[in-house]
Every structure is written in C-alpha cells, then in structure tokens.
C-alpha cells in the first residue's frame, strides 16, 4: 500500500552495507520506521538529521503487519528547512537530545495529530529562538503534560511550562535536567537517558 505523510526524523541507523533504518514520528501513523536504500553521506546529513521534517512516500505494510516492520521508502522531500538547527552547535545538540527522548518515549504506530503538531511546532520554535539554553528543559515539561503526567504546580519545575527565559546558572540548569530525566524515568517504562545527555549538560554556561 503506497502512503504519503509528513514525518519528523528521530534517528537514522545503519542496517547493512546498503540500507539504513529511518525512525520517524509521522502525522498519519505515529511512530513508523522506514527502510532506506542507497544513501550517501550528503543525503544522510542534509535530509535525515534529527528533528527535520520530510514528506515521505513509502510502500507501507498493512495495519496488522506494520508494528515493528519497516516500510520501504520510495521518496522523501524535506518540507521544513531550518535556518539554524543544522548549523548552530547548541541547537544541533538540543535537537539530538530531543530526538532521542522522542525515540524512546513514542513507540506506538498509531496516529496522534496533536502530538505531531506539538513536536513540529517545537522544532519551529527551536529554529527561531535566539536563546536556546533552556529550550530542552521547557520541552520536557511541556511534553510531560501532553503525555498525561504534568508536573505538579507546587513543584518549582512546573514553571518551565511558562517560558524559556528563567535565569539558571550552569549548575542549576544541569540539576534541573537531571531532575526532569528522573521524572520521566518514573513515568515512562521505556525511558532511557539519552546518550547525548552528558554532552548537553556541558554545552551551556
């Protein structure tokens, strides 16, 4: 069955000498993986970097077969071209962190347009902001609320849902990130601390 949908890139992983598995979150079907053949390094970096948005056409298994089975990608066209995410090392690190979070949390192949739009809007906000240092913290707080385990208003971390301009020191920002990751670990069975966590904690002064 040939399908076309917007897809947010979560990860691109080697599968064999000639193929990669592209992990995405799609508007039409939630979490969907695609088998991609014949990628060169230029295409890999430019089109399938974390959190980039593509319109993907693929041969998709039936709903009964889709769970865990990659679709065969036919074409992919980049539909959102970020001005800064792929060039700014700070934003690139944040994008990698967020994509790893989404990769471990959003596991099911079921449509959720509200979730897709939330992520898409977050990508656009990250691209546009001039002050990204707290962006990943606010994203986690907002993401938790959308998943159904919003931070209690009596918890100081709940303030992160209201904006990114909180004046954290470097030490405070690192501590808040640790607490948010621990909070997700309590509520998400599939949670794993992202590999980019240590790098992210060292990026912002």
N, C-alpha and C positions, 0 to 999 in steps of 0.2 A: 504494500500500500504506500503510495507516494504522498508525503505530507510536507507542508511548509510551515515554519513557525519562527518567531523570534526566540533567540537563545542567548543566555548570559554565560560566558565561559567561566567554569570553575577550575578546570585543570586539563592539561594535555599530557598524557603519559605514554611512553613508548610501549608498544605491544609486540612488535617484531622488527626485523630489519626494514620492512616496507610499510608498516602500519603503526598508527597511534590510536589510542582511545581518547576521545574528546568527551569530557564530563561537563554537562551543562545543566542549567535550570531554564526550562522553556515556558513560554506563555501557554502553549497548547496542552502540554502534558506533564508539567512539573519536572522532576529530575529525569533526564534522558541522556544516555550515553550513545556516542556515535563512533563507528569505526571509520577512520580516515586513512586513505592510502596516498602515497607519493608526495608527502610534504617535504619541501625544502626548508632550510633553516629560516630563510627570509619570510616565507609564508607563515611559518610557525610563530615567529616573534611578532609579526605585524598583525595577524588576523586572530590568533587564538591566545593572546595574552590574557591573564586573569582579569575578569570582570568586563572584558569587551563584549559588545552586543552584536551578534550576527543574525541575519535571516538565513535559515538553514532549510534546504530541501533534501529529503532523505527517503530511502526505502525503509519504512518502519514496520516492524513486526506487529501482529495483531495485539490487542489489549491483553489477551491471555498469555502471549509469548513475550511481551515487552519487558517485564520485570527482570532486570539483570542481563538482558540480551541487548547488545549494541545494535542500533540502527545503522544502515550503510549510507554514509553521507554522499550525496550527489554534488551539491553546490553549497557554497557559503559566501555571503556578501556582507561585509562589515557595514552595519547600518548606523552605528554611533561612533563617530571618530573623536576621541577625547583630545582636547588641546594640550593637556598637561600630564595626565596619568602615566603615559608611557615614557615621558621624558624626565619628569621630576622624581628623583630617587626616593624622596619621602613618601610621595603619593603612590609610587610603584610598590613600596614596601607595605603600605596600608592596604592597597588593592590585593596583594598576595595574601596578607593576613585574613582579610575579609573573605576572599575566595576559599581559603582553607576552612574557615568556620562554616561557610555555607556547604562545602563539600561533605563535612562530617555530620551536619545537622539535618540538611534537607535530603532525605534518602529515598523518598517515595515517588513513583511515577504517576502522580495524579495532578490534574490542573488546579492551580490556585492563582488566579489572575491578580488578586490583591497582593500576594507575596511577590509575584513577578514585578508588579508595578512599584512596590516598595524598594526592591533591590535596584531596579532600573533608575528610579529617582535618586537613590543613594549614590549610584555611580555618577550621575549628572552633577549632584551636589559636590562630590569629591573633586570632580574635574574643575568645577567653577570656583571652589574656595581658595582664598589666599592664606588661610590659617588652618592647615590640616592637622595640627598637632594633637587635637583631642577628637578628631573625627571618628577614629575606630572605637573610642570609648562610648561616644554617643550612639554610634551604630549598634553596638552590642546591647545597650539599654533599650533602644527602640525595637530591636529585633526580638529581644526577650518579651516585650509587651505584645508584639504581634503573634508570637508563638503561644501566648497564653499564660506566661509566668512573669508578669510585670514586676519590677522592683517595688517593694512596699514604700508608700510615700514617706514613712517615718525613717527610712534608710537614706542616708545622705547621698548614696549613689543615684537615687531617683532624680536628682537634679540634672543628671546627664541627658534626660529626655527633653530638656527645655532649651538646649543650645550648646554650642561648642566653644564658647568664649570664657570658660571657667579658668582662672589663672593658676593652674597647677605648676608646682615646681617639678623638676625631672623626677625626683624621688617620689613625690606624691602621685605623679602620673603612672609610674611603674607599679606602685602599690595598688592603685585603682584598677589597673589592668589585671593584676594578679587576682584581686577580689572578684572582678567580673568573670574571669575564666573559671574560678572556683564556683561561682554562682551557676554558670552554665553546666558545669560538671555535676552539680546537684540535681539538675532538672532534665538533662538530656542524656539518655542512656548511651548513645553512640558518640558522645563528646570525646575528643582528643585534643590536647593542647596543640595548636598549630606549630609546625616546625619553624615558622617564621617568627614565633613569639619572642625569642631571645633577641633576634635582630631588631624587631620593632621596639623593644624596651630600651634599646641603646640608641635609637635613631634621634629622638628629640631631646634637646637640652631643656 
